[in-house]
Amino acid sequence: MEKQEAQGWDNLSGTEILPDDILPFIESCQDKTCVLIRTRKDGHPIGAVVGYGVQDGEIYLVTDLYRAAHSALRRDPRCSAVFDDPARGSVTVIARAELIDDLDFIRQFFWDRSALSAELRTGGKMTAEEFFNMSFTPNRRLIHILPEKYITIDLTKLPTGPTQHA
């Protein structure tokens, strides 16, 4: 089958999220989860939904010592993370992972997010301190995402109006 001229949503040029807007977009995604894609031992890609946060302009994903992602990223740090807001667009970060084992840093990371997380996850049925005590454990670790490339789409820039079909 021969390709036809790009029309409508086939032509996404000009719909990228501007570089200075990428981190603010990631920070503003409402549910604070993303899809982490990494490789299994056999090289097959696999994804999982994980929590995340932005600290001092850097992206950190949540993991623990029991998750397969932790050992997989120790073996091969190549990964991608997809941050999506269905009404606004998405950012895919092609990156390398740096595993964070510093429990003081991890403790502060969870404390800084505990009030928002308690509201998002439990609808206010837990206090920030209760949520912190549940979520921060000695096994908790962070994945520092070191971006190499971004693939973005700003859905607000999509063409509107009818598209002609042959």
C-alpha positions in Angstrom: 0.0 0.0 0.0 1.3 3.4 -0.9 1.4 6.3 1.6 -0.8 9.2 0.8 -0.1 12.8 1.7 -0.2 13.4 5.4 -3.5 15.0 6.5 -5.2 15.9 9.7 -3.7 14.0 12.6 -1.3 12.2 10.3 0.7 15.4 10.2 1.8 16.2 13.8 4.6 18.6 12.9 4.3 21.7 15.1 2.5 19.8 17.9 5.6 19.3 20.1 5.8 20.5 23.7 8.5 23.2 23.8 11.7 22.2 25.6 11.2 24.8 28.4 7.6 23.4 28.9 8.5 19.7 29.3 9.4 19.7 33.0 6.4 21.9 34.0 4.2 19.5 32.0 5.6 16.5 33.8 5.2 18.2 37.2 1.6 19.2 36.5 0.3 15.7 35.4 -2.5 15.1 37.9 -2.2 11.5 39.1 1.6 11.4 39.6 2.0 8.1 37.9 3.8 7.3 34.7 4.8 4.2 32.7 8.3 3.0 33.2 9.6 0.9 30.3 12.8 -1.2 30.9 14.1 -4.5 29.5 13.9 -8.0 30.9 17.0 -10.3 30.9 16.0 -11.6 27.5 15.9 -8.1 26.1 12.1 -7.9 25.8 10.7 -4.5 26.8 8.2 -4.4 29.6 6.3 -1.5 31.2 4.8 -0.8 34.6 2.9 2.1 36.1 4.9 3.7 38.9 4.7 6.8 41.0 7.0 9.7 40.4 7.9 13.2 41.5 10.1 16.1 40.4 12.6 17.3 43.0 14.9 20.3 42.3 14.3 20.1 38.5 15.0 16.3 38.3 12.6 13.4 37.7 12.5 10.6 40.2 10.4 7.4 39.9 9.4 5.2 42.8 10.6 1.6 43.2 11.7 -0.8 45.9 14.1 -3.6 46.4 11.5 -6.2 45.6 10.5 -4.9 42.2 11.9 -6.5 39.1 12.6 -3.0 37.7 15.1 -2.4 40.4 17.4 -5.3 39.5 16.7 -4.9 35.8 17.9 -1.2 35.9 20.9 -2.2 37.9 21.8 -4.6 35.1 20.9 -2.3 32.2 20.1 1.4 33.0 18.4 2.1 29.6 14.8 3.0 30.1 11.9 5.2 29.0 9.2 6.9 31.0 5.9 8.0 29.6 4.0 10.9 31.3 0.5 11.4 30.0 -2.3 13.8 30.4 -5.2 12.7 28.2 -6.5 16.3 27.8 -3.2 18.0 27.1 -0.6 15.6 25.7 2.3 13.3 26.6 6.0 13.3 27.1 8.1 10.2 26.6 11.6 10.5 28.1 14.2 8.2 26.6 16.8 8.0 29.4 19.3 6.2 31.6 18.4 5.3 35.1 20.4 6.0 38.2 19.3 4.1 41.3 19.1 6.2 44.4 19.9 4.3 47.7 20.4 7.4 49.9 17.6 6.8 52.5 17.8 10.4 53.9 17.1 11.8 50.3 14.4 9.2 49.8 12.8 10.0 53.2 12.7 13.8 52.3 11.3 13.0 48.8 8.4 11.1 50.3 7.8 13.6 53.1 7.7 16.4 50.5 4.9 14.6 48.7 3.0 13.0 51.5 0.2 15.6 51.8 -0.6 15.6 48.1 -0.3 11.8 47.9 -2.5 11.2 50.9 -5.2 13.4 49.2 -4.8 11.8 45.8 -4.6 8.2 46.9 -6.9 8.1 49.9 -9.2 11.0 49.3 -8.1 12.5 52.6 -8.9 9.3 54.7 -5.2 9.4 55.8 -3.2 12.2 57.2 0.0 13.2 55.5 2.0 11.6 58.3 0.1 8.3 58.1 0.6 8.2 54.4 4.3 8.9 54.8 4.7 6.2 57.4 3.0 3.7 55.1 4.9 4.7 51.9 8.4 5.2 53.2 10.0 1.9 54.1 13.7 0.7 54.4 13.1 -1.1 51.1 12.0 2.0 49.2 14.3 3.3 46.5 14.1 6.0 43.8 15.0 5.9 40.1 16.6 9.1 38.9 15.8 9.6 35.3 18.7 11.0 33.2 17.0 12.2 30.0 18.7 11.6 26.6 15.8 12.5 24.4 12.2 13.6 24.6 9.3 12.7 22.4 6.3 15.0 23.0 2.9 15.9 21.7 0.8 18.9 22.8 -2.8 17.9 22.0 -3.9 21.5 22.2 -2.0 22.1 19.0 -3.7 19.4 17.0 -5.5 20.5 13.8 -9.2 20.9 14.2 -12.0 20.7 11.7 -13.1 18.1 9.3 -10.6 16.0 7.3 -11.4 15.0 3.7 -11.4 11.2 3.1 -11.1 9.7 -0.4 
